[in-house]
Amino acid sequence: MDLASQQGRNTLMKYSLQLNSSQARRRALQSLVEDLTHHQIRELRNAIDRVDLRYDIVAELPLELCHVILQYLPLYQCFQAQRVSRKWKSILSSPSTLECILQYWYATPGMGLCIPEDFSTKSTASLKAEHIDAFRTGRPFGMRTYDLSIRGGLDAKRFAYADGVLAWIDPMQDCVVKALDLRTGIEGEFTTESRHILLQVVISSSIMVGLSPSARCYVWDLSTLDQVTLQLPSANARDLTVSGTTLAIASFQMRIVPQLEVVTWDQRTRLTQSFSVNLFSKQPENRYLWRMTIDRQGQTVIIFESTHHSDSLSSPDHLYFTRTNLKGDVLVRGSIGLGCIADAIGHNVASFFDLGGSGAPWICPGLWWDLNKDTEVQEVFRITFNFEKNRFDTTRYELNVSTERVLWKARFFFWKDVLYSCATLTARRYMVIDLREASLKHVDMAPGVMLPDSWIDAESNWCFESEGLLLGDDTFLVHILPYGFCVWCFDKNIRMANENIEYKYARQAGLLRFQRE
């Protein structure tokens, strides 16, 4: 070692003995740099350059804390971040981390994602992530169209969907219900006794039910195709709902205290029960809305009400719920005031209690836009009903959108925090809102794919103020139009019958460039 290097080493050793505190270190280092020669400074710089100053804080944290932090990342970034380092890849690709990230989307039992039997845990998690990303960005894996000529307007009660099966009352024969399995393409027809006309149809994974104005309710077992006819006590039944093997029919009675007459029936026990429930509101029927649903287990009936200050049904001032068992015993009642949306514009209030989407057991969708603010950041309020805690929850979001692009009159379809809206009477253009990401996008979901000529002609003849109906779940999105319906599939392992092969292959090959405005 030459003399200069030896002197530099001795100088470093002398100053290192003084580094007993932060203040002493700073003074010593400053004196060190002042006393070093240019040659010694160059040597010091070379020595420092060889020191790895990178610090991976994630690698040093406990795994449980990493889970809490990483769940706030957008899903696609969790997979991109696996390229940062081997440690990051080990953490982000572990089944425990992926399960923690995905549990928000797949916490509901009975999710319909098709997973091959030979898939590993890691491959299954990757498939789920791809499924969620496709739904959040409006990029389905498959599509098909179905011609259907509908007379008059689109009535939501004449269509129903559950677990990949779409049912509708035949527009040419009101006594016939048609059902289509979207996976297999198998189509069936169900005709009522004495050819009684039907006003409403609902469906679950077990049964399909049609409501007739002749005080009858027709139930078809989807596994055996057997039909059961229920005689109702009243011909003015207005609401019909089903969950699993349990159905409930309600009719409104305007008395001193408004009541709902409810009839329940269980397919397994064939037991019919009737009871009355007093409503909260004492206003005339046209001053408030009510809807009814059954919990996922088919054990309780929940009745929702909304009241309004005036005859206008734009924005309700209160929401109420009453939960009963199938015998009519009231288990719990509650309400929520809606002062937070007093100045907001009600979105789709006429169908406020439509429980759409696979998140239905948790959501009573109500969405309001505050369009009174001339700003590109819009406040959105969503009302949800928590079936486990028996309460309404209000969530406030801010969306980065311009006011003229908010289609607040359109219908929404929910899955978790992602909303689809059919903007116009076209089968390919949708508004996709991701509340967690605070984003709104107008998406062309079939760029470059030709629709049937009959559809193109029909689109040019219909009024674009009507946006159609949206039904579905986490797997299928069905857009019902006056001239047919379009089905979008978000599961890459499902090949629908009669699907658009051009679209399927282009999507798998990554050739589609989804257009967003």
Salt bridges, closest charged atoms under 4 A:
GLU43 OE2 - HIS39 NE2 3.29
ASP52 OD1 - ARG54 NE 3.06
GLU130 OE1 - LYS492 NZ 3.19
ASP133 OD2 - ARG139 NH2 2.48
ASP170 OD2 - LYS178 NZ 3.73
ASP174 OD1 - ARG158 NH2 2.79
GLU189 OE2 - LYS178 NZ 3.77
ASP239 OD2 - ARG291 NE 3.42
GLU261 OE2 - ARG255 NH1 3.20
ASP266 OD2 - ARG268 NH2 3.27
GLU285 OE2 - ARG238 NH1 1.87
ASP295 OD2 - ARG323 NH2 3.50
ASP311 OD1 - ARG287 NE 3.34
ASP317 OD2 - HIS309 ND1 3.76
ASP317 OD1 - HIS318 ND1 2.84
ASP354 OD1 - ARG291 NH1 2.55
GLU379 OE2 - LYS373 NZ 3.38
GLU379 OE2 - ARG396 NH2 2.75
ASP393 OD1 - ARG391 NE 2.88
GLU398 OE2 - ARG396 NH2 2.63
ASP417 OD1 - ARG382 NH2 3.01
ASP417 OD2 - ARG436 NE 3.76
ASP434 OD2 - ARG136 NE 2.78
GLU437 OE2 - ARG136 NH2 3.32
ASP444 OD1 - ARG428 NE 3.39
GLU467 OE2 - ARG411 NE 3.82
GLU499 OE2 - ARG495 NE 3.93
GLU517 OE1 - ARG429 NH2 3.14
